[in-house]
Every structure is written in C-alpha cells, then in structure tokens.
Amino acid sequence: DKDIIYPILRHLLSKLPELRKRAYLSRFLTAIEVPEEMFADPEIMEKYQQYKDLQENFKETHKATERLRGTTLQPTELKREVAQLEEEKTQLKGKIAKLEQKLRKLENFDELYEVTSKLRKEQEEEAKLAERFQEQAMQLKQSEARYYQAR
C-alpha cells in the first residue's frame, strides 16, 4: 500500500547516512547474552571482559575517526585558506619591515632585537616540545592498550 510504504521510504532515505552508521556500529556494539551461571568459569569471565574492553577500544577509535573526518577541509576551502594565509604573511612582513625601520633609531636596537629573537625561538621550541609531549602521551596510551590486549 502506497500510504504505508512511501512515508517509510521517505524516512529511511532522508536519514540514510545516520542509519548506515547505526547499522555499522550495531555489528560491533551489540552485547552478547551470556547466562549468569557461565560466569562461574574464570576463563569465560576473562574472555567476556576482553570482549568488553575491545568494545570500549572500538568506541574510542570510532569517535576519534569521526572527529578526524569532521575536521578535514575540502580542497577548495584549503586553497582559499592558503591564499588568505599568504596574504597575511605578506602583510606581516610589511609590518615587520616598518617596525624595524622605526626601531633602528633606538640606541640599543641590536641588543633588543637579539633578545626578542631569542625569546621567539624559545617560544617556538616550547610549542614544539608541547606538541611532542602530546604525541608521546598518545603513543603511551596506544602502547598501554596494546599491552593490555596482549595480556
């Protein structure tokens, strides 16, 4: 009957990406029914706990993947952003040149310039170290997860 089928099809087709994702996730996140008396066996209990741990790991990995997919930009957006950044770069170079000309008149310019350059380099180094720290913390988490899975 058209009155029944069409609204169902409209609903399914309008939410197709969400429903596909839901169907995909359900394959991995559906709980396995284990009778309570089976948990008396330590091996079954251990395997069930491994199963639950793997499900949690899958959830975290899937969430991270979804976040990454959401943050990627389209090529046209990237080109536009690159062009904007290039424009900002040229503007900043111009401002720096103007400031250098103004500041050259100061009597201790060379010393001030050297100190500010060192400060900027140290700040860049600090940012790189913070980024490396985050990467290593992520690697540590991944290694711990693999270690616990291997046990």
C-alpha positions in Angstrom: 0.0 0.0 0.0 1.4 3.4 -1.1 0.2 5.2 2.0 2.3 3.0 4.2 5.4 2.3 2.1 6.1 5.9 0.9 6.3 7.5 4.4 8.6 4.7 5.5 10.8 5.1 2.4 10.9 8.9 2.8 12.0 8.4 6.4 14.7 5.9 5.5 16.1 7.8 2.6 16.1 11.1 4.5 18.2 9.6 7.3 20.3 7.2 5.2 23.8 8.2 6.4 22.7 8.1 10.1 21.0 4.7 9.6 24.1 3.3 7.8 26.3 4.4 10.7 23.9 2.9 13.2 23.8 -0.4 11.3 27.6 -0.4 11.1 28.1 0.3 14.8 25.4 -2.2 15.9 27.5 -5.1 14.4 30.3 -4.3 16.8 28.5 -2.9 19.8 25.7 -5.4 20.3 26.0 -7.1 23.6 26.5 -10.9 23.7 24.0 -12.6 26.0 25.9 -14.9 28.4 23.9 -16.8 31.0 24.9 -15.9 34.6 25.9 -19.5 35.5 28.6 -19.3 32.8 30.4 -16.6 34.6 31.4 -19.1 37.3 34.2 -20.2 34.9 37.2 -17.8 35.2 38.2 -18.3 31.6 34.7 -17.3 30.3 34.8 -14.3 32.7 38.2 -13.3 31.4 37.1 -13.6 27.7 33.9 -11.7 28.4 36.0 -8.9 30.0 38.3 -8.9 27.0 35.3 -8.6 24.7 34.0 -5.6 26.7 37.5 -4.0 26.7 37.7 -4.4 22.9 34.2 -2.8 22.5 35.4 0.2 24.6 38.5 0.4 22.4 36.4 0.3 19.3 34.1 3.1 20.6 37.1 5.3 21.3 38.7 4.6 18.0 35.4 5.2 16.1 34.9 8.5 18.0 38.4 9.6 17.1 37.9 8.7 13.5 34.6 10.6 13.3 36.3 13.7 14.8 39.1 13.5 12.2 36.5 13.1 9.4 34.7 16.1 10.7 37.8 18.3 10.8 39.1 17.7 7.3 38.5 20.5 4.9 37.6 20.4 1.2 40.3 21.2 -1.4 38.6 24.5 -2.4 38.4 25.6 1.3 42.1 24.6 1.7 43.1 26.7 -1.3 41.2 29.6 -0.1 42.8 29.3 3.4 46.3 29.0 1.9 45.7 32.2 -0.2 44.4 34.0 2.9 47.5 32.9 4.9 49.8 34.0 2.1 48.2 37.4 2.1 48.5 37.6 5.9 52.2 36.6 5.6 52.9 39.4 3.1 51.1 41.9 5.4 53.1 40.8 8.4 56.4 41.0 6.5 55.5 44.6 5.6 54.6 45.5 9.2 57.9 43.9 10.5 59.9 45.9 8.0 58.2 49.1 9.1 58.7 48.4 12.7 62.4 47.6 12.1 62.9 50.9 10.4 61.3 52.7 13.3 63.2 50.8 15.9 66.6 51.1 14.2 66.6 54.7 15.6 66.8 53.3 19.1 70.3 53.3 20.6 70.1 49.7 22.0 68.2 48.2 19.0 70.6 45.4 18.2 70.6 44.1 21.8 66.8 44.4 21.9 66.4 42.7 18.6 68.7 39.8 19.6 66.8 39.3 22.9 63.4 39.3 21.2 64.6 36.9 18.5 65.9 34.5 21.2 62.5 34.8 23.0 60.6 34.0 19.8 62.9 31.0 19.2 62.4 29.7 22.7 58.6 30.1 22.4 58.7 28.1 19.1 60.8 25.4 20.8 58.4 25.3 23.7 55.5 24.8 21.3 57.3 22.0 19.5 58.1 20.3 22.8 54.5 20.6 23.9 53.4 19.0 20.6 56.0 16.2 21.0 54.7 15.6 24.6 51.2 15.2 23.3 52.3 12.8 20.6 54.3 10.7 23.1 51.4 10.7 25.6 49.1 9.4 22.7 51.7 6.8 21.8 51.9 5.7 25.5 48.2 5.3 25.6 48.2 3.2 22.5 51.1 1.1 23.8 49.3 0.5 27.1 46.2 -0.5 25.2 48.1 -3.0 23.1 49.9 -4.3 26.2 46.6 -4.9 28.0 45.1 -6.5 24.9 48.1 -8.8 24.7 47.8 -10.0 28.3 
